[in-house]
Amino acid sequence: MKIVLVGYMGSGKSTIGKLLADNLNYEFIDLDKYIESSEKMKIPKIFESKGEIYFRKKEFDYLNEILDTKDDFVLSTGGGTPCYGENMNAILEATSNVFYLKVSIAGLINRLISEKEHRPLISNIPNEELPEFIGKHLFERSYFYSRANHNLLCDENSKEELVLEMETLLV
């Protein structure tokens, strides 16, 4: 069974994905880490040295490699992955187990503010501008995220509750 998690950075895709994979005894794959390992370079360095177009093409290639060649996995995508090219279509064609981990703007700010320095997209944004930045970004990306087969509201539930809910929804 192929399970794919989408959502904004800080929504819990990696944390929840690892728990779900452990419960199911499946492989957990973090797409960003997969890209970094395959390219032998960190993502910010790929952007810096080869550009975003190169990165997005490689992201598409590696996403399809995983979807086409692997079985029984939980895949955590990058926050922007579903929003570029044909990525979301490829995901939805490969599985009907696509989960959008939806977190409110306030919830995302609460989660992200302490780890800003590790998040290149927001590292240089002043704290008081984060709500507007994240809100605008979520608005732009919500069309893609909401195409997932399942939309889970994550603000009020523990990660264990979310994993249990996901397990009941798997087909």
C-alpha positions as CSV (number, residue, x, y, z in Angstrom):
1,M,0.0,0.0,0.0
2,K,1.3,3.5,-0.9
3,I,0.5,6.3,1.5
4,V,1.4,9.9,0.8
5,L,1.3,12.8,3.2
6,V,1.0,16.4,1.9
7,G,0.7,19.7,3.8
8,Y,2.5,22.9,4.7
9,M,5.9,22.8,6.4
10,G,5.5,22.2,10.1
11,S,2.2,20.3,9.6
12,G,3.7,17.1,11.0
13,K,4.2,15.1,7.8
14,S,7.5,13.5,8.9
15,T,6.5,13.0,12.6
16,I,3.2,11.4,11.8
17,G,4.5,9.6,8.8
18,K,7.2,7.9,10.8
19,L,4.6,6.8,13.5
20,L,2.2,5.5,10.8
21,A,5.0,3.6,9.0
22,D,6.1,2.0,12.3
23,N,2.5,1.0,13.1
24,L,2.1,-0.6,9.7
25,N,5.6,-2.0,9.5
26,Y,6.1,0.0,6.3
27,E,9.1,1.9,5.0
28,F,9.1,5.6,5.8
29,I,10.4,7.9,3.0
30,D,11.0,11.6,3.4
31,L,11.0,13.0,-0.2
32,D,13.4,15.8,0.7
33,K,15.9,13.5,2.3
34,Y,15.5,11.1,-0.6
35,I,16.4,13.9,-3.0
36,E,19.3,15.0,-0.9
37,S,20.7,11.5,-0.7
38,S,20.2,10.9,-4.5
39,E,21.8,14.3,-5.4
40,K,24.4,14.1,-2.7
41,M,23.6,17.7,-1.8
42,K,21.3,19.5,0.7
43,I,18.2,21.1,-0.9
44,P,19.2,24.7,-0.1
45,K,22.5,24.0,-1.9
46,I,20.7,22.5,-4.9
47,F,18.6,25.7,-5.1
48,E,21.7,27.9,-4.8
49,S,23.9,26.1,-7.2
50,K,21.5,24.6,-9.8
51,G,18.3,26.7,-9.4
52,E,14.7,26.0,-8.6
53,I,13.8,24.7,-12.1
54,Y,16.5,22.0,-11.8
55,F,15.2,21.1,-8.3
56,R,11.6,20.9,-9.3
57,K,12.5,18.6,-12.3
58,K,14.5,16.4,-10.0
59,E,11.7,16.4,-7.4
60,F,9.2,15.2,-10.0
61,D,11.7,12.5,-11.2
62,Y,12.4,11.2,-7.7
63,L,8.7,11.4,-6.7
64,N,7.8,9.2,-9.7
65,E,10.7,6.9,-9.1
66,I,9.3,6.2,-5.6
67,L,5.7,5.9,-6.7
68,D,6.7,3.6,-9.6
69,T,9.2,1.3,-8.0
70,K,8.3,1.0,-4.3
71,D,5.4,-0.7,-2.4
72,D,4.2,-0.5,1.2
73,F,5.6,2.9,2.2
74,V,4.6,6.1,3.8
75,L,5.9,9.1,1.9
76,S,6.3,12.5,3.4
77,T,6.4,15.1,0.6
78,G,8.0,18.6,0.8
79,G,5.5,21.4,1.5
80,G,5.7,22.6,-2.1
81,T,5.8,19.2,-3.8
82,P,2.1,18.9,-4.6
83,C,2.0,22.4,-6.0
84,Y,4.4,22.1,-9.0
85,G,4.0,20.5,-12.4
86,E,2.2,17.2,-12.5
87,N,3.2,16.1,-9.0
88,M,-0.2,16.0,-7.4
89,N,-1.7,14.2,-10.4
90,A,1.1,11.6,-10.2
91,I,0.4,11.1,-6.5
92,L,-3.3,10.7,-7.0
93,E,-2.8,8.3,-9.9
94,A,-0.5,6.1,-7.8
95,T,-2.7,5.8,-4.7
96,S,-6.0,6.8,-3.1
97,N,-4.3,7.0,0.3
98,V,-3.3,10.7,0.1
99,F,-3.7,12.7,3.4
100,Y,-3.6,16.4,3.7
101,L,-2.4,17.3,7.2
102,K,-4.2,20.6,7.7
103,V,-3.0,23.0,10.4
104,S,-4.3,26.5,11.1
105,I,-2.1,29.5,10.5
106,A,-1.8,30.1,14.3
107,G,-0.9,26.4,14.8
108,L,1.8,26.6,12.1
109,I,3.3,29.8,13.5
110,N,3.4,28.1,17.0
111,R,5.2,25.1,15.5
112,L,7.5,27.0,13.2
113,I,8.6,30.0,15.1
114,S,11.1,28.0,17.3
115,E,12.7,26.3,14.2
116,K,12.8,29.3,11.8
117,E,16.6,29.1,11.4
118,H,16.2,25.5,10.0
119,R,13.5,26.5,7.6
120,P,15.1,28.5,4.6
121,L,11.7,29.6,3.3
122,I,10.9,31.6,6.5
123,S,14.3,32.1,8.2
124,N,14.6,35.7,7.1
125,I,11.0,36.7,7.7
126,P,10.4,38.8,10.9
127,N,8.1,37.1,13.4
128,E,5.4,39.7,13.1
129,E,5.2,39.1,9.3
130,L,4.9,35.3,9.6
131,P,1.1,35.2,9.8
132,E,0.7,37.1,6.6
133,F,3.4,35.1,4.8
134,I,2.0,31.7,5.9
135,G,-1.6,32.8,5.2
136,K,-0.7,33.9,1.7
137,H,1.3,30.7,1.0
138,L,-1.5,28.5,2.4
139,F,-4.0,30.3,0.2
140,E,-1.9,29.7,-2.9
141,R,-1.3,26.0,-2.0
142,S,-4.7,25.1,-0.7
143,Y,-6.1,24.1,-4.1
144,F,-3.4,21.4,-4.4
145,Y,-3.5,20.2,-0.8
146,S,-7.2,19.9,-0.8
147,R,-7.2,17.5,-3.7
148,A,-5.9,14.8,-1.3
149,N,-8.3,12.0,-0.7
150,H,-8.5,12.8,3.0
151,N,-8.2,16.1,4.8
152,L,-7.3,15.8,8.4
153,L,-7.6,18.7,10.9
154,C,-4.5,18.5,13.0
155,D,-4.7,21.4,15.5
156,E,-6.8,19.6,18.2
157,N,-5.6,16.0,17.8
158,S,-2.5,14.3,19.2
159,K,-0.2,12.7,16.7
160,E,-1.3,9.3,18.0
161,E,-5.0,10.2,17.4
162,L,-4.1,11.3,13.9
163,V,-2.3,8.1,13.1
164,L,-5.3,6.0,14.4
165,E,-7.7,8.1,12.3
166,M,-5.5,7.6,9.2
167,E,-5.4,3.9,9.8
168,T,-9.2,3.7,9.7
169,L,-9.3,5.6,6.4
170,L,-6.8,3.4,4.5
171,V,-8.1,1.6,1.5
